[in-house]
Amino acid sequence: MEQHQNNIDPLTREKFELKRSNQKFASSKNRIKFHNEKAKKLRLKLASINKPLLQNFRLLDSIMKNENEKIFHRQFLLGLGINLALFTNAVKYNNNNCISIYNFIIVNEGNENIKIVRQ
């Protein structure tokens, strides 16, 4: 007769009998709750950065409409609530280092003008 191993559920810390060799949780309900709580903790840690980034994206998407390139005055963008200190990555655009907010490249044109380029 096969010997059943006892394992400890990571969520409830209760011992349970394995039904499969790769089983980690006593039930699917425990597995789902464990991973949902883990994802929630991560979302809460990242919220202070992700919320303003998503706001930046929504605002840029709305002012760009269907255009691929457009020039705005820096104060106009700041007045909308776009935070240019938060960006997702840095990219090369026309041999210049620029910041990018998701798929929008922010190009400093000088004289307080900023070109937004949709990738």
N, C-alpha and C positions, 0 to 999 in steps of 0.2 A: 504494500500500500504506500502511496506517495505521502511524504511528510509535508504538511503545510507550514509555511513560514508565517510568523507574526510580524507585522509591520506597524509603524506608527504614522497616523494620518498627520500631515504637516499643518492642517488647519485646526483640528480639534485636539491633537496630541493623544488621541485614543488608540489603543492597540486594535488591530483588526486582522482577520485572516485573509491572506492573498487569494484571489480567484484567478489571477493571471500573474505571470512572472514579472511583468513590467508595471504592475499596478502600484500607484503611489498614494492614492486616497481611498478612504473607506467607501465613498459613494461619489457619483458624478456631481451631485449637489455640492458636496464639499470641495471638489475640484474647481467647479465654476466659481463658487464664492471666494476661494483662495486667490484665484487669478484675477477676479474682479477687484478684490481689495488691493492686490498688488498694483494693478493698473491705476486704481484711484489714487494711491499714494504717489505714484509717479506723476500723474496729471496734476496733483496739488503742488508738488515740488516745482514743476515746470510752468505753472499757471502765471507766475509773475513775469515771465518772458513770453510765453506763447500767446497770452491774451493781447498784449500790445502789438505783437507781430501780426496776429490775425487781423487786428483793427487796421494796422498799416496796409495789409494786403487788400482788405475790403475797400478802404478809402482809395487806394491807388487804382484798383479795378474799376471803381465807379467813376473816377475822373478821367480815366483813359478811354472809357467806353470801348469802341472797336478799333481804336487807333494803336499803331505800333510804336510811335515816337511822338513825344509832345514836350514842350518846354514850359516850365512853370517858374514863378518867382518863389524863392525860398520861404518868404513870409506867408505866401498863400498856402503852401504845404504845411507849414507849422500851424497856421490858423485853422486848418482843417483838423488838426490833431495828429498829423503824421510825425512820428518820433524817428528822426534820421539817425539817432544813436543806436537804435536796435535794427539789426539786419541779420539775414540768414547766412550769407557768405560773401566772400570777396571774389571779384572776377576781373579779367582783363577785357577792356572794351576799347578798341582803336588804340592799342598800345598804352592805355592808361589803366591804373588800378582803380577799380570802382567797387562800391558796395552793391549788394543785391538783396532785395526783399522778395523772397521766393523767386518768381519769374520776372521781376521788374528790376532792371539795372538802373542805378541812380548815378547819373553823370554830372559832376560839378562843371558847369559851363563858364564859371566866373561871373562877376557882376551880379551876384546873388541869384543867378539863373541856374536852374537844375533841369536837365533833360531826363525824362523817364523813358526807358526803352523796354518794350515788352519782348521777352525772349520767345 
